[in-house]
Amino acid sequence: MQKIALEEHFMAPGFGQYEKAIAEGMTSGTFEQFNKGLEDLDELRLAVMDEHGIDRCVLSQTSPGLQRETDGKLAVGRAIEANDFLAAAVARHPQRFAGFAHLALQDVEAATAELDRCVNKLGFKGAMINGHTNGSYLDEAQYLPFWQHVASLDVPIYIHPADHFDRPHMYKDHPELSGPVWGWGVETGAHALRLIFSGLFDRLPNLKIILGHMGEMLPFMLWRIDSRAVIVKLPVALKKEPSQYIRDNFFVTTSGVCDPAPLQCAIDALGDDNVLFSIDYPYESTAIAADFINNAPVSETTRAKICHENARRVLKL
């Protein structure tokens, strides 16, 4: 079965400075091991792909990247550098790699122009945005021109987790909860809901958003979200139930979740046209992810959609 993986990370030269907080939260030697995979865009990565039947990877700068940079002018220049670096790797292996743009959303106009360059000149398939940009979320009014251009380009935006801007008190004395174990899913799911409740998809109904990790827990909560949304004061009136925007405008990937139960939940909640295979390389095992999707208890028609057909359609591969 052909496989296209969408959440596969690399690290551009000089971007290690943005990873210090993540590295500090890992056990000794773990991030150093991940670094080997992040920095290699040739022999090592291709060998792992070949061994486990991964035909193509869509590569993205690892989180948090420039979303953490406080110097907006510097971020704009470094985004161009990272995207040019990725474009060179894709050019070396055009049948194996594709790219998601890395954007400096500190400057909305510059980020919009860079996305346009990446899609129309470099052939990238959209962008991955690593959560908030120094506390600014993508539903804020300043980002509307960006979203309007995304809609005109008809490319997806993959929203990837990042740390909370300010750590909730409930994580006091439990830093293990603030990252990928729990907090990242809460942060990213809430970011997606902010987009929905802002009315963005009523303004721009053809926008496409991708969420990793089986949808950051949202597929499991759709009924509850709809039920409670009718009794709370919303910032704007919505044309549809919140869950319908998730079904109409969102895709989820299997990145980092190799478990049949949440896979079936995602399929039941969103339909098998909206679920796509991913690994989360190098943070997750390619062997485990490939074995999981090869043996998941789904029909062969659904398996083909998840493994490669949906990605070809959504990304225009």
N, C-alpha and C positions, 0 to 999 in steps of 0.2 A: 504494500500500500504506500503510495507516494505521501510524503509529509512535508508541509510547509509550516515553519515555526515563526511566530510573530514577536515574541518577547525575548529576544536574544541580545545580550548586552556586550558592549565593548567599552574601553576607556581610551579617549584620545590623549595624546601626549600632553603632559602638564596638568591633567585634570585630577591627579591623585590628591591634591590639596582639598578637594571638596568631599573626599571620602573619609576624612579623619574620624568624624563622629560615628559613622557606621562601623568602621574598623575597630574603634574602641569598645563597641558593644558586643564584639564577637570573641569567642574563645581564642586562646593563643595559637597563632599560626594559621587560623582559618582564612582570614582575609588575604594573607600572603598567597595562599593556595588559589583563592579566587582570582587574584591579580594575574596569575599566569594565563588563565583563560580570557580575562578581560583584555589583556594587552596583545594577544595573538589573533591575527586576522588572516592567517594563512595555514601552515601545515598542521598545527595542533588542532585547530577548530575543524578544519576540513576532515581530518582523520576521525575525529569523534562523530561528525555528521555521517561519514561513510560507514562507519562501524554499525551505526544504529538506524540507518535508512532515512536520514533527514535530507531531503532533496534540496531544500532552499531555506535560508534564514533571512528574516528581516531584522537588520541590526539597528541598535539604538544606544546612544550614550548612557552609561549607567547612572542611576539616581544617586544624589540629587543633582549633580552637575551644576549648570549655571543658574538653576532656580535658587541657589544659595548665594550667588555672587551679589555683593552689595554695591559694587561699582558698575552702574548701568552701561557706561561707555566701554569699559573693559569687557563686559559680558557680550556686547554686540560683536566686537571683534573676535572674541574667542568662539562664539557660535559659528562664525564663518570658517574659522580654522578647523573646528571639529567636523563640520559638514564636508569640507574639502578633503579632510583626512579620510572620512568614511567613503566619499565618492571615489577616491583612489583605490580603496579596498574593493569596492563593488566593481570597478573597472577591471581589476585583476581577475575577478571571479564572477563575471556577469550572470552566469547560469546558476550560481550557488547562493549569491548574496543579493539582497535589496536593502534599501535604507529608509529609516525614519529620520526626519530632520530634528536637530536640537536647536531650540530657539531661546533667545534672550528676551523674555517678556517684560523685562524692566522697561523696555522701549517698545511700545506696541507697534508703532509705525515700522521700526526696523525689523521686528519679528515678523510682521506681515510680509515685508519685502523679502526677507530671507526665506520664508516658507515658499513664496512664489518662485524664487530662484531655485530652491531645492527641488521643487516639483517640476517646473517647466524647463530648467536647464540641466539639472543633475539627475533627473528621472526618479527622485525619491517618491515613496508611496503615501506620504502623509507626514505626521510628526508625532513624536512621543514627548509629552510634557510631564515632568516629574513633580506633580502636585502643585501646591501654591508657590508663588515667587515672593519669598521674604514676607509671607503673610497675606499677599494679594491673591484672591481666588478668581477663577475664570468667569464667574457670573457677574463680576463687577462691570459697571457701565463702560469703563475705559477700554474693555476688551471687545466691545461690540464690533468695531471695524475689523478686528482680526477675525471674528467669527463670520462676518459677512463675506470676507475673502475666502475663508475655508469653504464656505458653502458654494461660492462661485467656482472654486477649484475642484469640488466634488471629491475630496480626499478625506480619510478618517483621521481623527485625533485620538491617540492612545493616551489615556490618563493613567500614569503610573504612580505608585505610592511614594510618599516622603514622610519624614517626621512631622508631628504636629508643630505648628509655629510656636505655641507655648504649651508646655506639658501639663495636662490636667492633674489636679490634685489627687485623683484616684490612683495615679501611677506612682505616688510618693512611696519610696522604699521598694518599688517594684519596677525598675527600669526595663526588665525583660518584657514587660507588657506593652511598652510604648513603640516597639518596632514591629518586625514582621510576624511575631507570634500573635499579635492582636491589634495594636494601635494603628498600623498602616492600613489595615482593612477598614477600620472605622473612619479614619481620615479620608480615604479615597472614596468610600461609599458616600460619605457626607458631601464631599466635593461634587460628586455626580448629582446628588439630590439638590444641591444648591443650583446647579444648571437648570434642572427641571423646574423647581419652584420659582426661579427667576422669570419664567416664561420664554426662555431662549428658543425652545423648539416650536413654540407657536409663531415666533418671528421668522425662524429659519427651519422649516419642517424637514428639509433634506439633509441636515447635519448628521454625521455619523461619528459616534463615540465608541471607542473600544476600552473595555476594562479587563484587566487580567485577574488571575486567581479565582476563577469561576464567578466573576462578577462582584468581588469584594462584599459577599454576603447578601447582596440585594435580591437575587432571584428567590432566596428563601423567605424574604420578608415582603413580597409584593402585596399580598392580601392585607397584611397589617398596615402597610404604608397607605394604601387606599382607604382603609377603614378609618384610620385616625386623621387623614388629611381633610375629611369632611367636617370634623369637629373643631379644628384649630383655625386661627386667623392666618390666611396665606398672604404673602406679600403682593401677589397679583392673582387675578382670576385665571384659571387654566381652562383650556378648551376640552381637555381629556383628563381621565384619571391618571395619576402619576405613573402607575404601572404600564399604561399604554405607551407612554413615551419611552420607557425602558424597552418595551417590545418593538417599537417602531424605529428608534434612533440609536439603540445600543447593541453592541456585540460583546461577547465575553470570550475569553480564552481560558484554556486549561492550565495556564502557566502556574507551576508551583503547587498544584492540587491534583495528585494522582490517586483519586478515590472515586469509585463508581457512584456512591450516593450523591455527592454534590454535582457530579456530571449529569446524572439523571434528573436532578432538580433543575439544573440550568436548561436542559432540553425541554422538560415539561413546562417550565416557566416562560421560556423565550422562543422555543421551537428550534429544530436542528439546523435551520438555515442561519442561526445567529450565534452558533458556538464554533470556535476555531481552536485548533491545536496550538499549543506553545509549550516551551520547556522552562524558561527562565534561566538559561545558561549564562554564566557558569555556576550560578547559585544553587541550581538543582541538577540532578543527575539525568543526563540524556538517556542513559540506559533504562532507568526506571520510568521516565516519561514515555519513551517509545514502547516499552513493554506494556505499560498501562493502556495506552490507546489501542495497541494491537489486540489486546484481550478484553477490552471493556465490553460489558454485556449490552451491546447495541447492534442493530442491524447493519449489514455491510453497506447499505445505502447511506445510512446515517454516518457510519465510520468514514466513508469517502468524503462526505460533506465536511465533517469536522477536520479531517486530516489535510485536505487540500482544496476541495471544490469551493468552499466558502471563501477561503483566502484569495483564490484566483478572482472571484467575483468582486469582493469588497475592495481589494487592492488593485484590481485591473492588471493582474500579472499575466 
